[in-house]
Amino acid sequence: MATEAGFMEFVAGQLDAVPQLSYRRMFGEYAVYVGAKVVALVCDNQFFLKPTAAGRALLGAPVEAPPYPGARLFYRVDEQLDDGEFMAALLIATEREVPPPKPKRAAKTRVPKQRAGKGRAGSRR
């Protein structure tokens, strides 16, 4: 089941106080960003926070669950979603501990291979 757009809009509204907050739809679900860092996922109308020491300290005893089959465990946030101030503090604290994304590699320029026997370039005699 994919996350409903209305649920994601509710979550974004609760996180309105977080600077540089954005989200992107991916495979029917959403990745939540603070700046360039992914700090949470919203899957099947549930909020999953990346696990950090700061998140654990704020949540106390967080429920850990995978956001999708085969994923590593995240903190599932349920009841606290209604507290926008708490959620903002939680995401800001998490963003501080999440490492920055790895720089993207420059794409290699492909040089087309020449076929043997075509023209004189690269041919042997």
C-alpha positions in Angstrom: 0.0 0.0 0.0 1.5 3.4 -1.0 1.4 6.4 1.3 -1.5 8.7 0.6 -0.6 12.3 -0.5 -2.9 13.7 2.3 -0.9 11.8 5.0 2.4 13.2 3.7 0.9 16.7 3.6 -0.2 16.3 7.3 3.3 15.2 8.2 4.9 18.1 6.3 2.5 20.5 8.2 3.6 19.0 11.5 7.2 19.6 10.5 6.7 23.2 9.3 9.1 24.6 11.9 12.1 22.5 10.6 14.4 24.6 8.4 15.2 23.3 4.9 12.6 20.6 5.2 11.6 18.9 1.9 10.3 15.6 0.8 10.4 13.6 -2.4 8.1 10.8 -3.7 10.0 7.6 -4.4 8.4 4.3 -5.4 5.0 5.3 -4.0 6.5 6.3 -0.7 8.4 9.4 0.5 11.9 10.4 1.6 12.0 13.3 4.1 15.0 15.6 3.9 16.5 18.2 6.1 18.9 20.1 3.8 20.6 17.4 1.7 20.2 14.6 4.3 17.5 12.0 4.3 16.3 11.8 7.9 13.1 9.8 7.6 10.9 7.8 5.3 7.1 7.8 5.2 5.9 4.3 4.1 2.4 2.9 4.2 1.1 6.0 6.0 3.7 5.5 8.8 6.6 7.7 9.8 10.1 6.1 10.1 13.0 8.1 11.5 16.6 7.2 10.8 18.1 5.7 14.0 20.5 8.0 15.9 21.5 8.4 19.6 19.8 11.7 19.7 16.5 10.2 18.4 16.7 7.4 20.9 17.3 9.9 23.7 14.2 12.0 22.7 11.9 9.0 22.0 12.9 7.0 25.1 12.2 3.5 24.1 11.4 3.8 20.4 9.6 1.1 18.4 12.0 -0.2 15.8 10.6 -1.6 12.5 11.6 -1.8 8.9 9.9 0.8 6.7 9.6 -1.7 3.9 10.5 -5.5 3.5 14.2 -6.1 3.6 15.1 -2.7 5.0 17.2 -2.1 8.1 15.3 -1.0 11.3 14.2 2.6 11.7 12.4 4.2 14.6 8.6 4.1 13.9 7.0 7.3 15.2 3.3 7.1 15.8 1.8 9.0 18.8 4.3 11.9 18.7 3.2 12.8 15.1 0.5 15.0 16.6 3.1 17.1 18.5 4.7 19.4 15.8 7.1 21.0 18.3 8.4 17.7 19.5 8.7 16.4 15.9 10.6 19.4 14.8 13.1 19.0 17.6 13.4 15.3 16.8 14.2 15.9 13.1 16.7 18.6 13.9 18.5 16.4 16.4 18.5 13.5 14.0 19.8 15.7 11.1 22.8 16.7 13.2 23.9 13.1 13.6 23.1 11.7 10.1 26.3 11.8 8.0 26.2 14.0 4.9 25.4 12.2 1.6 28.4 10.8 -0.2 29.5 13.0 -3.2 28.3 11.8 -6.5 30.9 10.5 -8.9 31.4 12.3 -12.1 30.0 10.2 -15.0 32.7 8.6 -17.1 32.8 9.6 -20.7 32.3 6.6 -22.9 34.5 6.3 -25.9 32.8 4.2 -28.6 34.8 1.2 -29.7 35.8 1.1 -33.2 35.1 -2.1 -35.1 37.9 -4.0 -36.7 38.2 -3.5 -40.4 36.4 -0.1 -40.5 38.6 2.6 -41.8 42.3 2.9 -41.2 42.2 4.1 -37.6 43.2 1.3 -35.2 43.6 -1.3 -37.9 46.7 -3.5 -38.1 48.6 -4.5 -41.1 
